[in-house]
Amino acid sequence: MLKMIFLMGFGKEIYIEQPLGFVAQGECSGLVCRLRKSLYGLKQSPTAWFGKFSSVVQQFGMTHSETDHSVFYRHSRAKSIYLVIYVDDIILTGSDNHGISPLSD
C-alpha cells in the first residue's frame, strides 16, 4: 500500500515549472503546473514518502529512534519489535510474532 502511495501521491500539492516546449503560442511563460497524481521522480518524493510511512508505522505503536533515523521499535514486557529501513528495503524483526503480524500484512 505504501509503495502505491509513493508512486501515486497522497494529497500533498506539488507544483512544477512547465516542461520545455510546453508553452502554447500566445500563452504566458513562467507558469507552473500542479501535479495531481504522481510524486515519483521528484526530489521531494523520498522525503514525502518517509513522512507518510513514519506516521503510519507510529499508528501501529512503533516509536521512532532518536539515535538512528531509519529505525522504529516497540518494546512490551519481554518482547520487542524492530523495523529498519535501508534505501528500498524494510527489515521487520523481533520476538513478538503476534505484534509483527499486523505490520507485515
C-alpha positions in Angstrom: 0.0 0.0 0.0 2.8 2.5 0.9 4.5 1.7 -2.4 1.4 2.7 -4.3 1.2 5.9 -2.2 4.8 6.7 -3.2 4.0 6.2 -6.8 0.7 7.9 -6.9 0.9 10.6 -4.2 -1.3 11.1 -1.2 -2.9 14.5 -1.2 0.2 16.7 -1.0 0.1 19.5 -3.5 3.2 19.7 -5.6 3.9 22.4 -8.3 6.5 22.2 -11.0 7.7 24.5 -13.7 6.3 24.0 -17.2 8.4 21.4 -19.2 10.4 22.8 -22.1 8.3 23.2 -25.2 5.1 23.1 -23.2 4.2 26.8 -23.5 1.4 27.2 -26.1 1.7 30.1 -28.6 0.3 33.3 -27.2 0.4 32.0 -23.6 2.5 33.3 -20.8 5.8 31.7 -19.9 6.9 31.1 -16.4 3.6 29.4 -15.3 3.6 26.4 -13.1 1.7 23.1 -13.2 0.0 21.4 -10.3 0.7 17.6 -10.2 -2.4 15.6 -9.4 -1.3 12.0 -9.3 2.4 11.4 -9.3 5.3 12.1 -6.9 7.6 9.5 -8.5 10.8 11.0 -9.8 10.7 14.3 -7.9 13.4 15.4 -5.5 10.9 15.6 -2.6 9.4 12.1 -3.3 11.6 10.2 -0.7 11.0 12.8 2.0 7.2 12.9 1.4 7.1 9.1 1.3 9.1 8.7 4.5 6.9 11.2 6.3 3.8 9.3 5.4 5.5 5.9 6.2 6.6 7.2 9.5 3.1 8.4 10.6 1.5 5.1 9.5 4.1 3.0 11.4 3.7 5.1 14.5 -0.1 4.5 14.4 0.9 0.8 15.0 2.5 1.8 18.2 6.1 1.9 16.9 8.5 4.6 18.3 10.9 6.5 16.1 14.5 6.0 17.3 16.2 9.3 18.3 19.6 8.0 17.5 19.0 6.4 14.1 16.5 8.0 11.8 15.8 4.7 9.9 14.9 2.6 13.0 11.5 2.2 14.6 10.9 0.0 17.6 8.3 -1.2 20.1 9.0 -2.8 23.5 6.4 -4.5 25.7 7.4 -6.7 28.7 9.9 -9.2 27.4 9.0 -8.8 23.7 10.4 -6.4 21.1 9.8 -5.4 17.5 12.3 -3.6 15.3 11.6 -2.1 11.9 14.7 -0.9 9.9 14.6 1.0 6.6 17.6 0.9 4.4 17.3 2.5 0.9 14.5 0.5 -0.6 14.5 -2.4 1.9 12.4 -2.8 5.0 13.6 -5.3 7.7 11.0 -6.3 10.3 12.2 -8.5 13.1 11.6 -9.2 16.8 10.5 -11.6 19.4 6.8 -10.6 19.3 5.2 -12.7 16.4 1.7 -11.6 17.4 2.8 -7.9 17.2 4.7 -8.3 13.9 1.7 -9.9 12.1 -0.4 -6.7 11.6 2.8 -4.8 10.4 3.7 -7.4 7.8 0.2 -7.5 6.1 
